[in-house]
C-alpha cells in the first residue's frame, strides 16, 4: 500500500519504468489470512417453511451467481466472512438468530436449494426496513443505477428535492452499517495480540450499493487502515462526466470520494474505468494517471486526499466445468426435453434476462417482430424463447416496463401466430434450470442491453451450447470488449440492425456458428470467478 504523493511517484516509476520498458507487476494471488466480502445480497437467503421454520435457499442476482464460486475457492485458503443485508423477513429472523457474529454454515437450517454447498460464514445485517428501502430502492436502484446505465427520461427525471435528501441520508446510514461491520470484523482479526495490528486482512466491497463504504471503513480503521487492503468492485457500467453531473454536486462528489477510500477499484471493462477516471478529474479535480500495467490489469491511478487508489480491469468469466456439470443435472435435462418438444425442430432464438430497463427487452422483441415482418421465410421455422425473471417490482418504472414487455409479446403472437405455430414464448418468472436448458438449446442468443457492466449470459450461452450458438451482442455490454470479435455486434437502439443480426445468426452455416461459439466459450472460460477474485486480492498485495 502507498499513502503519500512521494510513494505514489515511486510506485508509479517502479511499475511503469521508462517509456517502452516492460511491466514488472504480477497478478498472481497471494491470499491472506482473513478476507471480508461485503455486498447488498449474500450467497444465501431465507424463507419460511410451511411450519414456520427457516429454510435456506440460493441467493439471487447476477452478482451473487458470478461471485459465489470465487469466494468459495478463496475460502479454501483463507478465513472468509461474507457480510450482506437482511432483505426478507426471514432473513431478518436469521440475522437475529445468529446475532452480530457470522452465521456458522454447520448450523444452517435445511436447504431448499441443493446448489448451496459452500462453507462461507455469512453475517447478515438487520438494517431498519425503512432505511433499507430508501437506500436500496430510492438511491441505489432508482438513482445511481439509472445514472450508470444512462436510463433517465431527462425531460421528467431525475428530480432532487427534500424527499431525495431524506433517501440520501438513509443511503449514508446503510453504508455506515456495512462499514461498522467490516471494521469490527477486520479489527477482531488482530484480537489477542498486545497491539493487535490486523495485518493480512483484505476487504472486498461490491458495487454501487456500497459506494461510500470504502471511505467510511478507512475512517473507522484509523491508523490500522495502513495494514488492511480495501478493494471495491463496480459490476455496472460507468457514466461519462456530462451524464454523471445529473447527480447533485454533493452526491456525485461523495460517491467518487467514497470509492477512492479503497486501495484498488475494479471494473469489468476498460471503458468503464476510463469514464471513472474522467469523472474523478472533472468533478473532484483529483490528480489522475491513465497509465497502467497490462500484466496486472491496471489502467490508472487517482491521487485524492493524500491517498492513491489504483484502478484495474478484471473481466469476469464463468466456471465452465461447474456450469456444464449443473446443466447435466436431471432438472435441466427435463427442461431440455420439454423445450425440444415445444420447438418441434424449429431454430431457437433465446434470451435470458431480468425484466430490467437496461436489458432492453422491449427493443429486442421489436427486433424479432421486424425479423418476422421483413423475412417471411422464417415463419413457422423459428421460435423465440424469452425468459425474463421479475426484478425490482417495488419500483414503479420496473412494474410498468414488465407490463410493456408482456404487451409487446402478446402483439407479436397475435400478429404472426398460426394454429400450428407459436412464434414466441415469454415467461416472466425465475427458473434457473429452465434458463440453463434454453442456453443449451439456443441457435441464436440475443443479449442487447442499453448498458451493462459485463453480462454473464453472453458467456454462459456459448459455454453451454450443444450445437453452437450465434451471439447477437450489444456493443454497449462490457462483454463486447472480450467477445466482440466472435459475436454479431449491434447498436442496442437500432432494431433494424438487430433484426438483421438475428437473420444472420439463423442463416449462419453450421460450421461457422460452431467455430464462433467455441471461440466465445474459450474466452468466457479463461477468467473463471476464482481467478477473477484472485486478481483483485493480488492487486492489494503489490
C-alpha positions as a Python dict, from the first residue, in 0.01 Angstrom:
ca = {
    (1, 'X'): (0, 0, 0),
    (2, 'X'): (113, 353, -63),
    (3, 'X'): (-30, 660, 102),
    (4, 'X'): (169, 969, 4),
    (5, 'X'): (244, 1161, -313),
    (6, 'X'): (611, 1062, -290),
    (7, 'X'): (523, 696, -250),
    (8, 'X'): (281, 728, -542),
    (9, 'X'): (552, 862, -772),
    (10, 'X'): (797, 594, -658),
    (11, 'X'): (540, 320, -707),
    (12, 'X'): (439, 456, -1048),
    (13, 'X'): (801, 456, -1165),
    (14, 'X'): (862, 105, -1039),
    (15, 'X'): (557, -32, -1215),
    (16, 'X'): (584, 155, -1545),
    (17, 'X'): (950, 241, -1581),
    (18, 'X'): (1072, 444, -1874),
    (19, 'X'): (875, 466, -2191),
    (20, 'X'): (873, 134, -2371),
    (21, 'X'): (1000, -66, -2072),
    (22, 'X'): (836, -391, -1973),
    (23, 'X'): (594, -412, -1683),
    (24, 'X'): (715, -593, -1372),
    (25, 'X'): (376, -625, -1197),
    (26, 'X'): (231, -967, -1129),
    (27, 'X'): (-131, -1072, -1091),
    (28, 'X'): (-63, -1395, -906),
    (29, 'X'): (-285, -1402, -597),
    (30, 'X'): (-131, -1420, -252),
    (31, 'X'): (-435, -1500, -38),
    (32, 'X'): (-401, -1366, 315),
    (33, 'X'): (-534, -1496, 643),
    (34, 'X'): (-864, -1305, 653),
    (35, 'X'): (-1089, -1198, 365),
    (36, 'X'): (-1408, -997, 416),
    (37, 'X'): (-1664, -974, 136),
    (38, 'X'): (-1941, -715, 150),
    (39, 'X'): (-2241, -692, -84),
    (40, 'X'): (-2607, -597, -64),
    (41, 'X'): (-2729, -953, -120),
    (42, 'X'): (-2546, -1256, 11),
    (43, 'X'): (-2483, -1607, -119),
    (44, 'X'): (-2784, -1737, 75),
    (45, 'X'): (-3129, -1609, 161),
    (46, 'X'): (-3404, -1745, 382),
    (47, 'X'): (-3770, -1832, 350),
    (48, 'X'): (-4030, -1964, 591),
    (49, 'X'): (-4135, -2325, 551),
    (50, 'X'): (-4493, -2444, 587),
    (51, 'X'): (-4433, -2500, 957),
    (52, 'X'): (-4281, -2155, 1005),
    (53, 'X'): (-3922, -2275, 1035),
    (54, 'X'): (-3640, -2118, 837),
    (55, 'X'): (-3542, -2271, 504),
    (56, 'X'): (-3223, -2169, 328),
    (57, 'X'): (-3201, -2105, -47),
    (58, 'X'): (-2953, -1980, -304),
    (59, 'X'): (-2904, -1603, -307),
    (60, 'X'): (-3037, -1429, -618),
    (61, 'X'): (-2887, -1192, -872),
    (62, 'X'): (-2607, -1194, -1125),
    (63, 'X'): (-2352, -1056, -881),
    (64, 'X'): (-2407, -1349, -644),
    (65, 'X'): (-2406, -1603, -927),
    (66, 'X'): (-2075, -1467, -1052),
    (67, 'X'): (-1904, -1422, -717),
    (68, 'X'): (-2002, -1726, -513),
    (69, 'X'): (-1770, -1978, -685),
    (70, 'X'): (-1477, -1738, -649),
    (71, 'X'): (-1541, -1672, -281),
    (72, 'X'): (-1578, -2045, -217),
    (73, 'X'): (-1237, -2104, -380),
    (74, 'X'): (-1075, -1831, -169),
    (75, 'X'): (-1233, -1987, 142),
    (76, 'X'): (-1022, -2298, 85),
    (77, 'X'): (-709, -2091, 155),
    (78, 'X'): (-825, -1818, 391),
    (79, 'X'): (-1075, -1738, 662),
    (80, 'X'): (-1363, -1569, 481),
    (81, 'X'): (-1671, -1389, 609),
    (82, 'X'): (-1942, -1260, 375),
    (83, 'X'): (-2132, -957, 505),
    (84, 'X'): (-2468, -875, 346),
    (85, 'X'): (-2801, -711, 424),
    (86, 'X'): (-3106, -897, 550),
    (87, 'X'): (-3352, -842, 266),
    (88, 'X'): (-3657, -1052, 354),
    (89, 'X'): (-3847, -1100, 680),
    (90, 'X'): (-3699, -1449, 702),
    (91, 'X'): (-3351, -1300, 654),
    (92, 'X'): (-3416, -1067, 949),
    (93, 'X'): (-3516, -1358, 1171),
    (94, 'X'): (-3196, -1537, 1070),
    (95, 'X'): (-2990, -1223, 1138),
    (96, 'X'): (-3133, -1200, 1492),
    (97, 'X'): (-3091, -1573, 1548),
    (98, 'X'): (-2717, -1554, 1494),
    (99, 'X'): (-2672, -1207, 1641),
    (100, 'X'): (-2374, -994, 1543),
    (101, 'X'): (-2145, -1286, 1465),
    (102, 'X'): (-2114, -1460, 1132),
    (103, 'X'): (-2355, -1746, 1087),
    (104, 'X'): (-2188, -2087, 1110),
    (105, 'X'): (-2263, -2290, 795),
    (106, 'X'): (-2286, -2604, 1009),
    (107, 'X'): (-2580, -2453, 1196),
    (108, 'X'): (-2778, -2359, 887),
    (109, 'X'): (-3135, -2489, 851),
    (110, 'X'): (-3242, -2734, 583),
    (111, 'X'): (-3155, -2623, 231),
    (112, 'X'): (-3432, -2553, -18),
    (113, 'X'): (-3175, -2546, -298),
    (114, 'X'): (-2931, -2833, -344),
    (115, 'X'): (-2676, -2594, -502),
    (116, 'X'): (-2583, -2446, -162),
    (117, 'X'): (-2257, -2625, -94),
    (118, 'X'): (-2011, -2354, 10),
    (119, 'X'): (-1875, -2325, 363),
    (120, 'X'): (-1853, -1947, 382),
    (121, 'X'): (-1987, -1792, 705),
    (122, 'X'): (-2244, -1521, 635),
    (123, 'X'): (-2312, -1220, 854),
    (124, 'X'): (-2649, -1060, 777),
    (125, 'X'): (-2711, -703, 886),
    (126, 'X'): (-3063, -624, 1002),
    (127, 'X'): (-3080, -268, 873),
    (128, 'X'): (-3414, -97, 962),
    (129, 'X'): (-3673, -165, 690),
    (130, 'X'): (-3738, 200, 604),
    (131, 'X'): (-3367, 274, 588),
    (132, 'X'): (-3306, -25, 364),
    (133, 'X'): (-3598, 62, 136),
    (134, 'X'): (-3488, 422, 85),
    (135, 'X'): (-3122, 331, 39),
    (136, 'X'): (-3178, 31, -188),
    (137, 'X'): (-3482, 129, -394),
    (138, 'X'): (-3472, 509, -398),
    (139, 'X'): (-3098, 582, -416),
    (140, 'X'): (-2908, 273, -532),
    (141, 'X'): (-3160, 140, -785),
    (142, 'X'): (-3363, 448, -881),
    (143, 'X'): (-3076, 698, -891),
    (144, 'X'): (-2725, 551, -910),
    (145, 'X'): (-2826, 258, -1133),
    (146, 'X'): (-3011, 496, -1365),
    (147, 'X'): (-2708, 724, -1390),
    (148, 'X'): (-2461, 441, -1454),
    (149, 'X'): (-2685, 292, -1727),
    (150, 'X'): (-2796, 621, -1888),
    (151, 'X'): (-3164, 544, -1819),
    (152, 'X'): (-3323, 871, -1708),
    (153, 'X'): (-3611, 1017, -1908),
    (154, 'X'): (-3446, 1356, -1870),
    (155, 'X'): (-3747, 1578, -1956),
    (156, 'X'): (-3911, 1429, -1646),
    (157, 'X'): (-3638, 1270, -1436),
    (158, 'X'): (-3448, 1294, -1213),
    (159, 'X'): (-3595, 1533, -956),
    (160, 'X'): (-3385, 1604, -647),
    (161, 'X'): (-3587, 1762, -366),
    (162, 'X'): (-3648, 1713, 5),
    (163, 'X'): (-3756, 1352, -36),
    (164, 'X'): (-3435, 1264, -215),
    (165, 'X'): (-3219, 1413, 58),
    (166, 'X'): (-3403, 1202, 315),
    (167, 'X'): (-3333, 900, 96),
    (168, 'X'): (-2968, 1003, 67),
    (169, 'X'): (-2936, 1010, 448),
    (170, 'X'): (-3066, 653, 451),
    (171, 'X'): (-2809, 555, 188),
    (172, 'X'): (-2540, 700, 413),
    (173, 'X'): (-2679, 510, 715),
    (174, 'X'): (-2688, 190, 510),
    (175, 'X'): (-2323, 230, 407),
    (176, 'X'): (-2227, 314, 766),
    (177, 'X'): (-2383, -12, 886),
    (178, 'X'): (-2162, -205, 645),
    (179, 'X'): (-1854, 0, 736),
    (180, 'X'): (-1918, -67, 1106),
    (181, 'X'): (-1947, -442, 1046),
    (182, 'X'): (-1639, -452, 823),
    (183, 'X'): (-1432, -259, 1077),
    (184, 'X'): (-1549, -484, 1359),
    (185, 'X'): (-1459, -799, 1165),
    (186, 'X'): (-1125, -655, 1049),
    (187, 'X'): (-1013, -541, 1394),
    (188, 'X'): (-1131, -865, 1553),
    (189, 'X'): (-878, -1047, 1334),
    (190, 'X'): (-600, -893, 1543),
    (191, 'X'): (-758, -952, 1881),
    (192, 'X'): (-533, -1143, 2116),
    (193, 'X'): (-210, -964, 2037),
    (194, 'X'): (-98, -670, 2252),
    (195, 'X'): (-110, -411, 1973),
    (196, 'X'): (-350, -612, 1755),
    (197, 'X'): (-241, -485, 1414),
    (198, 'X'): (-482, -655, 1172),
    (199, 'X'): (-218, -719, 904),
    (200, 'X'): (-330, -954, 628),
    (201, 'X'): (-697, -857, 633),
    (202, 'X'): (-846, -790, 292),
    (203, 'X'): (-1189, -630, 240),
    (204, 'X'): (-1363, -679, -96),
    (205, 'X'): (-1659, -437, -121),
    (206, 'X'): (-1905, -485, -404),
    (207, 'X'): (-2093, -249, -630),
    (208, 'X'): (-2289, 75, -633),
    (209, 'X'): (-2496, -6, -323),
    (210, 'X'): (-2178, 39, -119),
    (211, 'X'): (-2009, 331, -294),
    (212, 'X'): (-1949, 517, 34),
    (213, 'X'): (-1831, 216, 235),
    (214, 'X'): (-1456, 222, 144),
    (215, 'X'): (-1408, 578, 276),
    (216, 'X'): (-1626, 513, 583),
    (217, 'X'): (-1428, 196, 658),
    (218, 'X'): (-1096, 379, 626),
    (219, 'X'): (-1218, 643, 872),
    (220, 'X'): (-1321, 377, 1123),
    (221, 'X'): (-993, 189, 1096),
    (222, 'X'): (-777, 495, 1165),
    (223, 'X'): (-408, 406, 1170),
    (224, 'X'): (-493, 38, 1117),
    (225, 'X'): (-605, 123, 762),
    (226, 'X'): (-238, 107, 656),
    (227, 'X'): (-235, -265, 730),
    (228, 'X'): (-569, -357, 572),
    (229, 'X'): (-619, -381, 198),
    (230, 'X'): (-951, -246, 74),
    (231, 'X'): (-1087, -310, -275),
    (232, 'X'): (-1414, -202, -432),
    (233, 'X'): (-1553, -359, -749),
    (234, 'X'): (-1812, -196, -977),
    (235, 'X'): (-2021, -455, -1156),
    (236, 'X'): (-2204, -187, -1355),
    (237, 'X'): (-2110, 37, -1641),
    (238, 'X'): (-1996, 390, -1551),
    (239, 'X'): (-2137, 715, -1689),
    (240, 'X'): (-1921, 982, -1856),
    (241, 'X'): (-1884, 1313, -1667),
    (242, 'X'): (-2150, 1502, -1862),
    (243, 'X'): (-2417, 1247, -1766),
    (244, 'X'): (-2276, 1181, -1420),
    (245, 'X'): (-2330, 1552, -1348),
    (246, 'X'): (-2705, 1484, -1338),
    (247, 'X'): (-2640, 1390, -975),
    (248, 'X'): (-2643, 1674, -721),
    (249, 'X'): (-2287, 1801, -680),
    (250, 'X'): (-2266, 1682, -319),
    (251, 'X'): (-2383, 1333, -413),
    (252, 'X'): (-2160, 1298, -718),
    (253, 'X'): (-1856, 1404, -518),
    (254, 'X'): (-1946, 1179, -224),
    (255, 'X'): (-1976, 870, -442),
    (256, 'X'): (-1637, 929, -605),
    (257, 'X'): (-1473, 1021, -274),
    (258, 'X'): (-1626, 717, -106),
    (259, 'X'): (-1490, 477, -363),
    (260, 'X'): (-1148, 643, -355),
    (261, 'X'): (-1119, 536, 7),
    (262, 'X'): (-1023, 197, -140),
    (263, 'X'): (-671, 94, -236),
    (264, 'X'): (-793, -74, -554),
    (265, 'X'): (-1100, -16, -769),
    (266, 'X'): (-1205, -285, -1013),
    (267, 'X'): (-1416, -265, -1329),
    (268, 'X'): (-1521, -519, -1590),
    (269, 'X'): (-1408, -318, -1892),
    (270, 'X'): (-1155, -50, -1983),
    (271, 'X'): (-1424, 193, -2093),
    (272, 'X'): (-1591, 194, -1750),
    (273, 'X'): (-1260, 251, -1572),
    (274, 'X'): (-1175, 530, -1816),
    (275, 'X'): (-1510, 700, -1752),
    (276, 'X'): (-1449, 680, -1377),
    (277, 'X'): (-1108, 844, -1419),
    (278, 'X'): (-1268, 1117, -1627),
    (279, 'X'): (-1524, 1180, -1351),
    (280, 'X'): (-1254, 1198, -1083),
    (281, 'X'): (-1064, 1455, -1284),
    (282, 'X'): (-1364, 1664, -1394),
    (283, 'X'): (-1573, 1655, -1076),
    (284, 'X'): (-1324, 1612, -791),
    (285, 'X'): (-1028, 1784, -952),
    (286, 'X'): (-822, 1482, -849),
    (287, 'X'): (-480, 1407, -997),
    (288, 'X'): (-524, 1123, -1243),
    (289, 'X'): (-282, 894, -1424),
    (290, 'X'): (-411, 689, -1717),
    (291, 'X'): (-104, 467, -1746),
    (292, 'X'): (-129, 110, -1628),
    (293, 'X'): (36, -228, -1617),
    (294, 'X'): (-109, -469, -1873),
    (295, 'X'): (16, -783, -1699),
    (296, 'X'): (-156, -682, -1377),
    (297, 'X'): (-466, -544, -1544),
    (298, 'X'): (-415, -195, -1402),
    (299, 'X'): (-522, 104, -1611),
    (300, 'X'): (-451, 407, -1395),
    (301, 'X'): (-430, 571, -1055),
    (302, 'X'): (-605, 855, -874),
    (303, 'X'): (-435, 1072, -614),
    (304, 'X'): (-700, 1220, -383),
    (305, 'X'): (-679, 1346, -25),
    (306, 'X'): (-321, 1219, 6),
    (307, 'X'): (-414, 863, -87),
    (308, 'X'): (-351, 679, -412),
    (309, 'X'): (-614, 444, -548),
    (310, 'X'): (-521, 205, -826),
    (311, 'X'): (-772, 113, -1097),
    (312, 'X'): (-780, -230, -1254),
    (313, 'X'): (-986, -409, -1518),
    (314, 'X'): (-1095, -760, -1424),
    (315, 'X'): (-1341, -912, -1674),
    (316, 'X'): (-1549, -1180, -1502),
    (317, 'X'): (-1594, -1507, -1689),
    (318, 'X'): (-1761, -1831, -1588),
    (319, 'X'): (-1663, -2160, -1428),
    (320, 'X'): (-1720, -2368, -1740),
    (321, 'X'): (-1680, -2708, -1574),
    (322, 'X'): (-1922, -2627, -1293),
    (323, 'X'): (-2173, -2472, -1533),
    (324, 'X'): (-2171, -2775, -1762),
    (325, 'X'): (-2200, -3008, -1465),
    (326, 'X'): (-2505, -2815, -1344),
    (327, 'X'): (-2659, -2836, -1691),
    (328, 'X'): (-2618, -3215, -1682),
    (329, 'X'): (-2844, -3241, -1376),
    (330, 'X'): (-3182, -3410, -1407),
    (331, 'X'): (-3391, -3095, -1366),
    (332, 'X'): (-3209, -2916, -1650),
    (333, 'X'): (-3227, -3224, -1870),
    (334, 'X'): (-3602, -3243, -1814),
    (335, 'X'): (-3636, -2883, -1931),
    (336, 'X'): (-3420, -2960, -2236),
    (337, 'X'): (-3658, -3242, -2331),
    (338, 'X'): (-3957, -3011, -2285),
    (339, 'X'): (-3801, -2736, -2498),
    (340, 'X'): (-3721, -2987, -2771),
    (341, 'X'): (-4081, -3097, -2775),
    (342, 'X'): (-4215, -2741, -2792),
    (343, 'X'): (-3962, -2635, -3058),
    (344, 'X'): (-4059, -2920, -3287),
    (345, 'X'): (-3735, -2897, -3484),
    (346, 'X'): (-3751, -2518, -3528),
    (347, 'X'): (-3448, -2299, -3472),
    (348, 'X'): (-3438, -2123, -3137),
    (349, 'X'): (-3363, -1759, -3058),
    (350, 'X'): (-3307, -1738, -2682),
    (351, 'X'): (-3277, -1454, -2434),
    (352, 'X'): (-3243, -1481, -2055),
    (353, 'X'): (-3272, -1156, -1859),
    (354, 'X'): (-3422, -976, -1567),
    (355, 'X'): (-3720, -754, -1651),
    (356, 'X'): (-3489, -460, -1601),
    (357, 'X'): (-3489, -141, -1806),
    (358, 'X'): (-3123, -158, -1909),
    (359, 'X'): (-3166, -510, -2050),
    (360, 'X'): (-3361, -360, -2342),
    (361, 'X'): (-3610, -645, -2372),
    (362, 'X'): (-3876, -436, -2548),
    (363, 'X'): (-3640, -337, -2830),
    (364, 'X'): (-3524, -698, -2853),
    (365, 'X'): (-3885, -809, -2905),
    (366, 'X'): (-3935, -528, -3153),
    (367, 'X'): (-3632, -654, -3348),
    (368, 'X'): (-3779, -1005, -3355),
    (369, 'X'): (-4107, -857, -3476),
    (370, 'X'): (-3922, -678, -3758),
    (371, 'X'): (-3741, -1001, -3847),
    (372, 'X'): (-4075, -1178, -3894),
    (373, 'X'): (-4222, -882, -4082),
    (374, 'X'): (-3932, -847, -4327),
    (375, 'X'): (-3820, -1209, -4354),
    (376, 'X'): (-4134, -1419, -4405),
    (377, 'X'): (-3918, -1720, -4488),
    (378, 'X'): (-3873, -1767, -4112),
    (379, 'X'): (-4244, -1804, -4045),
    (380, 'X'): (-4302, -2145, -3894),
    (381, 'X'): (-3926, -2215, -3881),
    (382, 'X'): (-3817, -2021, -3572),
    (383, 'X'): (-3925, -1990, -3209),
    (384, 'X'): (-3818, -1711, -2974),
    (385, 'X'): (-3782, -1819, -2609),
    (386, 'X'): (-3770, -1511, -2388),
    (387, 'X'): (-3715, -1594, -2021),
    (388, 'X'): (-3730, -1283, -1804),
    (389, 'X'): (-3743, -1308, -1429),
    (390, 'X'): (-3906, -1030, -1226),
    (391, 'X'): (-3682, -752, -1099),
    (392, 'X'): (-3727, -460, -857),
    (393, 'X'): (-4105, -475, -852),
    (394, 'X'): (-4108, -216, -572),
    (395, 'X'): (-4007, 50, -827),
    (396, 'X'): (-4296, 182, -1043),
    (397, 'X'): (-4083, 211, -1359),
    (398, 'X'): (-3998, -158, -1340),
    (399, 'X'): (-4359, -267, -1297),
    (400, 'X'): (-4457, -58, -1596),
    (401, 'X'): (-4169, -198, -1802),
    (402, 'X'): (-4269, -558, -1724),
    (403, 'X'): (-4622, -481, -1846),
    (404, 'X'): (-4476, -328, -2162),
    (405, 'X'): (-4271, -644, -2226),
    (406, 'X'): (-4579, -861, -2183),
    (407, 'X'): (-4789, -640, -2410),
    (408, 'X'): (-4526, -649, -2687),
    (409, 'X'): (-4515, -1030, -2662),
    (410, 'X'): (-4894, -1056, -2695),
    (411, 'X'): (-4888, -833, -3002),
    (412, 'X'): (-4623, -1048, -3174),
    (413, 'X'): (-4817, -1368, -3107),
    (414, 'X'): (-5144, -1212, -3229),
    (415, 'X'): (-4980, -1072, -3543),
    (416, 'X'): (-4780, -1373, -3657),
    (417, 'X'): (-4908, -1679, -3474),
    (418, 'X'): (-5099, -1952, -3657),
    (419, 'X'): (-5287, -2259, -3536),
    (420, 'X'): (-4973, -2471, -3582),
    (421, 'X'): (-4702, -2216, -3498),
    (422, 'X'): (-4645, -2004, -3190),
    (423, 'X'): (-4360, -1765, -3275),
    (424, 'X'): (-4283, -1659, -2917),
    (425, 'X'): (-4286, -1794, -2563),
    (426, 'X'): (-4237, -1533, -2291),
    (427, 'X'): (-4207, -1644, -1930),
    (428, 'X'): (-4176, -1386, -1653),
    (429, 'X'): (-4056, -1597, -1364),
    (430, 'X'): (-3728, -1705, -1210),
    (431, 'X'): (-3645, -2058, -1320),
    (432, 'X'): (-3270, -2112, -1323),
    (433, 'X'): (-3272, -2474, -1450),
    (434, 'X'): (-3503, -2377, -1736),
    (435, 'X'): (-3279, -2084, -1826),
    (436, 'X'): (-2977, -2315, -1843),
    (437, 'X'): (-3172, -2555, -2064),
    (438, 'X'): (-3261, -2274, -2303),
    (439, 'X'): (-2894, -2175, -2331),
    (440, 'X'): (-2802, -2535, -2407),
    (441, 'X'): (-3051, -2545, -2694),
    (442, 'X'): (-3004, -2195, -2840),
    (443, 'X'): (-2918, -2147, -3206),
    (444, 'X'): (-2904, -1770, -3158),
    (445, 'X'): (-2854, -1597, -2824),
    (446, 'X'): (-2979, -1237, -2803),
    (447, 'X'): (-2809, -1008, -2548),
    (448, 'X'): (-2883, -643, -2632),
    (449, 'X'): (-2855, -425, -2320),
    (450, 'X'): (-2855, -46, -2337),
    (451, 'X'): (-2559, -56, -2098),
    (452, 'X'): (-2419, -346, -1899),
    (453, 'X'): (-2112, -378, -1680),
    (454, 'X'): (-2028, -721, -1823),
    (455, 'X'): (-2315, -970, -1883),
    (456, 'X'): (-2272, -1331, -1782),
    (457, 'X'): (-2549, -1473, -2002),
    (458, 'X'): (-2346, -1376, -2310),
    (459, 'X'): (-2073, -1604, -2177),
    (460, 'X'): (-2284, -1882, -2028),
    (461, 'X'): (-2471, -1939, -2355),
    (462, 'X'): (-2169, -2036, -2568),
    (463, 'X'): (-2021, -2243, -2282),
    (464, 'X'): (-2343, -2444, -2252),
    (465, 'X'): (-2434, -2462, -2622),
    (466, 'X'): (-2464, -2816, -2757),
    (467, 'X'): (-2465, -2735, -3126),
    (468, 'X'): (-2301, -2393, -3130),
    (469, 'X'): (-2488, -2067, -3094),
    (470, 'X'): (-2452, -1735, -3271),
    (471, 'X'): (-2429, -1450, -3020),
    (472, 'X'): (-2607, -1124, -3108),
    (473, 'X'): (-2448, -886, -2861),
    (474, 'X'): (-2491, -518, -2781),
    (475, 'X'): (-2178, -315, -2832),
    (476, 'X'): (-2270, -140, -2504),
    (477, 'X'): (-2218, -455, -2292),
    (478, 'X'): (-1886, -481, -2112),
    (479, 'X'): (-1860, -833, -2253),
    (480, 'X'): (-1827, -683, -2603),
    (481, 'X'): (-1466, -593, -2517),
    (482, 'X'): (-1372, -959, -2483),
    (483, 'X'): (-1632, -1137, -2700),
    (484, 'X'): (-1684, -883, -2978),
    (485, 'X'): (-1453, -1044, -3235),
    (486, 'X'): (-1667, -1360, -3248),
    (487, 'X'): (-2011, -1211, -3181),
    (488, 'X'): (-2254, -1023, -3403),
    (489, 'X'): (-2231, -675, -3250),
    (490, 'X'): (-2529, -441, -3270),
    (491, 'X'): (-2634, -92, -3168),
    (492, 'X'): (-2893, -167, -2894),
    (493, 'X'): (-3114, 122, -3010),
    (494, 'X'): (-3123, 5, -3374),
    (495, 'X'): (-3390, -263, -3405),
    (496, 'X'): (-3336, -295, -3781),
    (497, 'X'): (-2967, -376, -3728),
    (498, 'X'): (-3062, -620, -3453),
    (499, 'X'): (-3323, -787, -3675),
    (500, 'X'): (-3059, -823, -3950),
    (501, 'X'): (-2818, -979, -3698),
    (502, 'X'): (-3086, -1226, -3586),
    (503, 'X'): (-3133, -1326, -3951),
    (504, 'X'): (-2757, -1358, -3996),
    (505, 'X'): (-2735, -1581, -3690),
    (506, 'X'): (-3021, -1804, -3803),
    (507, 'X'): (-2883, -1834, -4157),
    (508, 'X'): (-2521, -1880, -4048),
    (509, 'X'): (-2357, -2201, -4175),
    (510, 'X'): (-2331, -2462, -3903),
    (511, 'X'): (-1952, -2481, -3921),
    (512, 'X'): (-1914, -2105, -3877),
    (513, 'X'): (-2161, -2098, -3589),
    (514, 'X'): (-1975, -2377, -3414),
    (515, 'X'): (-1641, -2205, -3470),
    (516, 'X'): (-1765, -1876, -3330),
    (517, 'X'): (-1935, -2046, -3038),
    (518, 'X'): (-1623, -2243, -2945),
    (519, 'X'): (-1412, -1927, -2952),
    (520, 'X'): (-1665, -1743, -2732),
    (521, 'X'): (-1672, -2033, -2487),
    (522, 'X'): (-1293, -2039, -2462),
    (523, 'X'): (-1281, -1667, -2382),
    (524, 'X'): (-1557, -1698, -2123),
    (525, 'X'): (-1381, -1987, -1951),
    (526, 'X'): (-1044, -1808, -1941),
    (527, 'X'): (-1138, -1589, -1644),
    (528, 'X'): (-1340, -1803, -1401),
    (529, 'X'): (-1462, -1649, -1073),
    (530, 'X'): (-1173, -1787, -868),
    (531, 'X'): (-913, -1629, -1098),
    (532, 'X'): (-1115, -1306, -1122),
    (533, 'X'): (-1132, -1272, -743),
    (534, 'X'): (-770, -1381, -703),
    (535, 'X'): (-661, -1100, -934),
    (536, 'X'): (-828, -845, -708),
    (537, 'X'): (-666, -993, -399),
    (538, 'X'): (-329, -987, -573),
    (539, 'X'): (-376, -619, -652),
    (540, 'X'): (-385, -547, -278),
    (541, 'X'): (-50, -719, -222),
    (542, 'X'): (153, -532, -484),
}
